[in-house]
Amino acid sequence: MPGYDQGLLGRARFYNDVALAGGLWSLERAADAWVDSVSAALEAHVVLEHTERGIQRAEDVAHNNAHDAAQHAGTSGRSWPYVDMAAPPA
């Protein structure tokens, strides 16, 4: 899979204009799809070659994705309400 510029992709998709409810809806769907994909990749012992990071096992990809997500959440320019995903719904 080729690399891409995340900033350009965000501008092309007008991410800054997406309503919070729509963004959270999309995030939930993307997270569900990610869990399904990672689970299947772990079970199949998938190994990928990343253009910058080299050979990566599914475990490496999952770890890097989690790290990147946490980093982006901490440096996001938007104000997102804190949501404790581990807490039961009120």
N, C-alpha and C positions, 0 to 999 in steps of 0.2 A: 504494500500500500504506500503510495507516495506521500510525502509530507505536504503540509499546507500552512498558510498563515492564518492563525486563529483570529487575529484582529480583523483581517479582511473578510473572513467568513462571517464574523459577527456583524460587520457593517453591511454586508450583502444581504444578510437575513434580518436586518433591522432589529437586532436584539435590544437595543436601548429603547425601542418603542413598544416592546411587548409588555402587556399588563402583568402585574405581579401574579395574579391568579392563573393566567395563561402560562407564564414561566414555570410556576410551581407544578402545574398539571403536566407540562412537558418534562420537567425534571423527574417527577415520579415515574412516568412511563419510561424514560431513558434509564433510570436506576433499575427498574424491574428487568428491562431488556439486558442491561449490563450483568446483573446477577445470573440470569439464564445463560448468557454467553460465556461468562467466566466459569460457571459450574460445568458446562459442557466441555470447555477447553481443559479444565483441570482433570476431568474424568478421562479425556482422550490424550492427555499428556502432550498437548500441543506445544510446539516450539516455533517461534517466529524470529525473523531477522529484522531488527529495527535499523533504519539508516544511520542513526546517531548512537544508539545504545548497544548495537550488536545483537548477538544471539540472546534471546529471552525465552525462558520457560513461561508457561501460563502463570505460575506463581509470581514470577518477576513482573509480568505485565499487570497483574492484579495489585501488587504492592505499589508499583509506580503510578498506576491510575489513582489509587487511594491517596498517595502522597500528593499528586498533582491536584486532585480535587480539594484536599484540605488547604493547599497553598493558594488556589484560586479563591476559595471561600474567604480566606483571610485577607486577600489583597483586592477583592472586588471593589470597584468604585461605587457600587450601588448599595443602598441600605436594605438589607434583608432582615426580617425579624428572626430571632433565634428560635429554632424549633428543635426540641429534643426528640429525635426520631426513636429513641429507646423508650420514651415515656408512653404509657397508654393514653389514648385520646380522652379528652375531658368530656 
